[in-house]
Every structure is written in C-alpha cells, then in structure tokens.
Amino acid sequence: MVWQPIKSRVQSELIKRGHCVACCKSLSEADRRPSAQNDHLEIVSCTCRRVYLYDKRLNHYRRALDEEVAANQNPTLQ
C-alpha cells in the first residue's frame, strides 16, 4: 500500500468519507434515487455529474460503472 499512487489513496479516502472524488462535496447532499436493479442500492448523482452507488446495508459508496448508469437511466431523459 505504501507504493500505491497518491491519487488513488486520496480518491479512496474521499469515497470512504462520503465525498465526491472530483469536487470533494459531501455525497449525503447529492441527488439520490433508488436503483432499478437492487433494493439496497441508491444512485447518487453529484452536482459535478459524477455518479456513485450507495449500498444502504454496508453504508458504503462506490463509483458507478457505465453499464450500471445506463441500466438505471430514466427513459424520459433519453
């Protein structure tokens, strides 16, 4: 872990603390909507347009994959 690049360590620490890796805003204040795939997941959209998934069971954020974002898109927005 000592040799891991600084950027990766900073980003993982920001996500662990519930902050966006791009703008450092708190994800608790971001827009949320339930996931269409899992009941225990929420889609969190930051004001800087980064998309995260929040696992309610684990109290954990992670960056959403492009496939996950596409699968949970609102058809009225397309």
C-alpha positions as CSV (number, residue, x, y, z in Angstrom):
1,M,0.0,0.0,0.0
2,V,2.9,2.3,0.5
3,W,3.7,2.2,-3.2
4,Q,0.2,2.8,-4.3
5,P,-0.1,6.1,-6.2
6,I,-1.1,9.1,-4.1
7,K,-4.0,9.9,-6.3
8,S,-5.6,6.5,-5.7
9,R,-5.2,6.8,-2.0
10,V,-6.7,10.2,-1.9
11,Q,-9.7,9.2,-4.0
12,S,-10.3,6.1,-2.0
13,E,-10.2,8.1,1.3
14,L,-12.6,10.7,-0.1
15,I,-15.1,8.0,-1.2
16,K,-14.7,6.2,2.2
17,R,-15.6,9.5,3.9
18,G,-18.6,10.1,1.6
19,H,-17.2,12.8,-0.6
20,C,-17.1,13.2,-4.4
21,V,-13.6,12.5,-5.8
22,A,-14.0,15.3,-8.4
23,C,-15.4,18.3,-6.4
24,C,-15.0,17.0,-2.8
25,K,-18.6,17.8,-2.0
26,S,-20.4,15.6,0.5
27,L,-22.4,12.9,-1.2
28,S,-25.0,13.0,1.5
29,E,-26.3,16.3,0.0
30,A,-26.3,14.9,-3.6
31,D,-29.4,13.8,-5.6
32,R,-30.5,10.3,-4.8
33,R,-32.9,7.8,-6.5
34,P,-33.5,4.1,-5.9
35,S,-31.8,1.6,-8.1
36,A,-33.9,-0.3,-10.6
37,Q,-31.8,-3.4,-10.1
38,N,-31.4,-3.7,-6.3
39,D,-33.5,-2.5,-3.4
40,H,-30.5,-1.9,-1.2
41,L,-28.7,0.4,-3.7
42,E,-29.2,4.1,-4.4
43,I,-27.9,6.0,-7.3
44,V,-26.2,9.2,-6.2
45,S,-25.6,12.0,-8.7
46,C,-23.2,14.8,-7.6
47,T,-23.5,18.3,-9.0
48,C,-20.3,17.8,-11.0
49,R,-22.1,14.9,-12.8
50,R,-20.2,12.0,-11.3
51,V,-22.4,9.1,-10.5
52,Y,-22.0,6.8,-7.4
53,L,-23.8,3.8,-6.0
54,Y,-24.6,3.8,-2.3
55,D,-25.1,0.5,-0.6
56,K,-27.5,1.1,2.3
57,R,-26.7,-2.3,4.0
58,L,-22.9,-1.6,4.1
59,N,-23.1,2.2,4.4
60,H,-20.6,2.4,1.5
61,Y,-20.2,4.5,-1.7
62,R,-18.5,3.4,-4.9
63,R,-18.2,4.8,-8.4
64,A,-21.0,3.5,-10.7
65,L,-19.9,1.6,-13.8
66,D,-21.1,2.9,-17.2
67,E,-23.3,-0.3,-17.6
68,E,-25.0,0.4,-14.2
69,V,-25.7,4.0,-15.1
70,A,-27.2,3.0,-18.4
71,A,-29.3,0.3,-16.8
72,N,-30.8,2.8,-14.3
73,Q,-31.4,5.7,-16.8
74,N,-34.8,7.2,-16.7
75,P,-36.4,6.5,-20.1
76,T,-38.0,10.0,-20.2
77,L,-34.5,11.6,-20.1
78,Q,-33.2,9.7,-23.2
